[in-house]
Amino acid sequence: MRERRMRIGENEALFRQVNERIESLNESFAAVTDTFEIVCECADAGCVSLIPITPDAYEQIRADPTLFIVAPGHESPEIEGIVDTQNAYHVVRKQPGLPEQVARRTDPRR
């Protein structure tokens, strides 16, 4: 179970890193449309769902390394809980213990 939780956390962290790297490109589009699209940060390594989000909402979520943005229904209740629900996405927080530790360790902003 510990190994599975670690793998899930690392998959989600990878998507978060992808979103951080494309953020500057997305900001160009956001200037025209007020939103940009990010990749769902769920545990499914094969997920390619795109999520529209405003730059302000993205930055607010990124301020906490334990928060991730997932498409509705893509939550992993064994490692995270929903803390905010929007039409296009849910914000999930990693549970204390290993899931939270992996999220903090892999935060590209720290």
N, C-alpha and C positions, 0 to 999 in steps of 0.2 A: 504494500500500500504506500509506503514512504517513497519508493522509487517511482511509482505512478504519479504521485503528487508532485514530485520533483520534475518529472518530464512534462506534466501539464503546465507547471509554472514556467518552465523554460520555453515551451512553445508560445505561451502568451507573451512572455518577455520579448521574444523574437519579433512578434507582430508590433509590439510597442516600439521597438528599435526601428523597424521599417517605417512606421508612421513618423517618428522623429526625423528620420533622414529625408523624408519627402515633404516635411512641413514647409520648408522654404519655397518649394515649387508650388505647393498648394496655396500658400499665402498670395501668390500672384493671381490665382484664379479667384480667391476669396475677395480680392479687391473689386472684382467685377460682379460677383454673385452673392457676396456676404456669407458664403459657406464654402467649404471644401470637403473632399471625401477622404476618409481614412479606411484602412483595412480593419476588419473586425479583429479584435484582440482576444478571441476565444481560444479554448484549448485545442480545437480541431485544427491540426496542421494543414489540412486540405481546404479549409474554409477560405473563400475568396470574396466574401460579402463586403460590399463597400457601404460605408456609413457617412451620410452628410452631417456635418457639424460646423458650428460657427467657430471662428478663431478664439473668441473669448471663452466659450464653453470648453474648448480643447485645452486652453492654457490653465483654466481653473482646475480641471481634472488632473492634468499633468503635474500640478503643484504637490500632489500627494502620491508618492510612489506605490502605494498599496491599491490605487484605483486603476481600473481598466475599463475600456469602452467595448461593449459587445452588442451584436445584433440581438433583438428580442428572441428569447428562446435558446440562446447560445450560452447561457450561464452554466457553471459547473457547481452545483450546490454543495458538493463534498469539500470544496476548497474556497468558496467565495459566497458572498451574499449581496443581493441587490440593494443599493443605497439610493438610487435615483432612477426614475423611469421617464424617458422621453418617447416621442412617437417613433423616432428612427433608431433609437439605441437605449441600452440600459447601462448604467454605471455600476460596476461591481467592486467590492472591497475584499481583498484577500483575508482569509481567516487568520487569527493569530497562530503562531508556530511556524512550521515549515513553509506554508504558502506565503505568509507575510515576509519571512526571511528571504525567500527567493525573489520576491517582488522588489524588496529594498536593495538586495545585492545586485540585481540586474538593471536598476534604474539608470538609463543613459544620461540623465541630467545630474547625477550625483558623482 
